[in-house]
Amino acid sequence: MTDSSLDVPQTERCAFCDYLNGRRPFTILCKSETVAILVTREQRGIGHVIVVPVRHVPTLLELDEIERHALIDAVAAVAGAIDDAFERPGIAVWQNNGTAAHQTIPHVHFHVAGTLPGGSTEFGDVPELSVGETDRIAAQIRAASRYID
């Protein structure tokens, strides 16, 4: 449910909340009381991660000031970490609100990814990686980064 006029996807359970609460396995790069950075299993770019508030919030419009600031700080930090780890010529950041904007999970999140070898990121179908593979991506980001603890 949202306080805005946006139509958000309807799901029985929030996948991101399940990941954050350990109900479903997923790679969590880092987590604070306010935000978490997850390594997505659908790598649409190099080192593709998702930055989410820990509290369930459907869209950008319902975030409080502390969450907004923490999210953008985390987006900037993980962009630097991806640059450190993968030395990409570009970093893509995107965020969708409402089904009309292609939001598929009703929990606000920012995507951050290094560009692919030919440039840009992949918005079509991509293979789903195992948690072991995303754990290795997280380890590579942590090992190279001065931004992520």
Summary of the structure (lengths in Angstrom):
residues: 149
radius of gyration: 14.6
end to end distance: 33.9
largest distance: 42.7
contacts: 446
relative contact order: 0.24
helix: 32%
strand: 19%
